[in-house]
């Protein structure tokens, strides 16, 4: 035994009173007795007047170790055999000589044991069986002596058993008696002090002394016995203790025996009297005299009967049957009132902390019904795995990377109460509850802040609804899942995914491609102001991969409003089986791109909750055919289907994910059908095909579209996608760039001369010059100074583009600035004193020079307004520097001031008011024709009639000459006939009949 193990003394005690030094000297040998020869002096050595054995000699007289004997008893017998006192023998062996016998078990080292075995010629490690196992619980400070059985002492010739030193041994099952705790003569505990006078007193005699009094001398072998009936429960309890001690693997029994020691004080307070009387008179008497007070750090001293009573009643608590232990603890704690805490009220905290984790877990499990909902999850109180968390242990920190923000869908179905909780909040809260099992702290915010910082306020309500719904098995199931994750981990590192996976998981093009391939409509184009189905698809993928709770505002894709959440739910329900598979494949590809070798989704296996009756249904506990008929075929709502199938809406929505909705037929005008056409075109109009037919053979795209049966605009799209040059007119004539530069720049030939030589138009040559970057010479007026002058580079680019290389550029800019202050071109023309057509022509020229539309034209009650480029031009013109240049270029006579407020008000009224046409005025007394309002079509008709005023004609001829629509033409002709402007007649009958085709009747008559 090494010093410092649990059997070692925990404090020094005062040594007992001893005789004088002369009386304590070691005897050289025992006095002569009959039948025993004196020891040989040749084996003795004399040192300092003391006769001892040689330190390296083998002991001449040896004593075998009795079965179950302790080392103290064997050494005492060995000393008697060699005629020495026990202290002299210990000194010769080089062993310590403590005053207390119990210290002998802890003071001998392993090397001393091996030396002792050598000198006594014992087998190797044979002395190990004479020492108590170090894992067994030590005796209390008040119980340092040894119990004993008188009959066993008599039969063993005074040899003491090692088991009598153990605090849990209280009876002799061989003789069916209770062990004695004290000597019947002196009332002291035997063998408390190291035995002395082993030569003057036989074994089995009490040699306890008090002061200078002589030894007690009581023969313990003939002490009266406390015999027990054969059927006594106390004997059964002792046999159970013996079985524990006989177990080769002593670790587990030692834990039970240690719990027995630390439960003793609690049993002294909670056992009722009526449970003691049937154990016998001795037990009842000992119970009535039991000690009930002790300091928290000391266990109360108990005699053998009291130990027997406590062991008998503690056996159900310490046994292997967990349910029996829980029932017994609940019975005992009922006597103390409601168990509102795992720690019993009458048990000291010192004893509570020394209980084994298994025993404390049983107390926690027994108090499950009286604990708060939070503690029921935190302490595993609803299952046999109940335990008290180790202080400082924080399993939730390592658990966070294996837990999603939303509980897995299958487990949600098994745990979700039928009413009282929103599904998304329950999933988030249930996932947060997985952080509670084993947590040493009760601070919900501190536990949930890293992952569920938005949910601490929902935890208590969720636990309450689960409990009130009768879903008590959810609490131990959550603990089982947490234990599984702690032991096996997860196949998915959710923490890494939440860090690496971006918000834009799928692009617009990939989204449309995916949706078209699954024969579905991608929805409207997403914009920041109006997010479409693309946003919901990104949310779906993000939640699928990371298990994110979209009610958490920390996520980029979090829901912004309840309507936003409803749109996502509708989107999720509308997904077909093919769409889900396509999104799953896209998610797998995204993980591969990020270098994450994990499955897309994962859930803890259902076997981790084996033995628990979970309240919710399984996912496959539903008839998918009936569900498809109700929801897909009949178009019922999920809530109606849940009512008809006697399940929950959540179950219906999860089951719909495994139902094939069938392929939908789309109209030709839908984007899905258009995509199919383009897919067909990509297969037919390959790069090689178009290069051969369009580039080499010279076929037009229209002809290719007609030959392939594909729309021309799709053919054009495919040609552009391939990179072909599209010609929208006649194929261009080849023009060598070097030759053109030589002819135009070096030889100064005109563009018309070059065009005539090439057989093309002058403008074609000019356009080719522009493509090659060849500057064109200004013809005619463009050679004037005003056309070639350049303004300073500091002038804004849009102003320079309007005034350089052109006439009247500053005037157009000045008029544009004034016109934009007025609501319409009509009012601007009136204010400037110009013709409206001239302004239109000037502003169109200005737009061509700048290359942008400068203003939106006015309409009735809608004023004209500048475009973005027009506003930029107005801002440039408003600067003082530009105004100075404009006044310098135009002069004071051509500068028109900006309109005042009155002018603007009149112009606004003119724009928003309709002018009455006024009454019709007669032409004069000499004109009898009725007046007709002249429109553009009427004017065209009148011009044609005047051009053919001496001719007779019918309506089809006029239509052919003028192109006026027939509906308008005949209406105008009838108006003119009624007004007397022209006359009409029907076609003659002979002409009418002559026009009739052979074999057919005549058609309608013409009206001339």
Helices and strands as residue ranges (DSSP letters): G 41-43, E 44-47, E 50-53, H 71-81, H 86-92, H 101-107, H 110-119, G 126-130, H 150-155, G 163-165, E 171-172, E 177-178, G 220-222, E 226-227, H 233-246, H 250-270, G 273-275, G 277-279, H 281-288, H 304-318, H 322-334, H 349-354, H 357-366, G 368-370, H 373-378, H 395-399, G 400-402, H 409-415, H 423-433, H 444-452, H 456-468, H 473-488, H 494-500, H 508-517, H 533-546, H 562-574, H 577-593, G 606-609, H 624-628, I 629-633, H 638-644, H 649-656, H 671-684, H 687-690, I 691-696, H 701-708, H 712-722, H 737-741, I 742-746, H 751-758, H 762-772, G 780-783, H 785-788, H 797-803, H 809-819, H 825-832, H 836-850, E 855-856, E 865-866, H 868-877, H 880-890, G 892-894, H 901-912, H 936-947, H 955-962, H 966-978, H 989-994
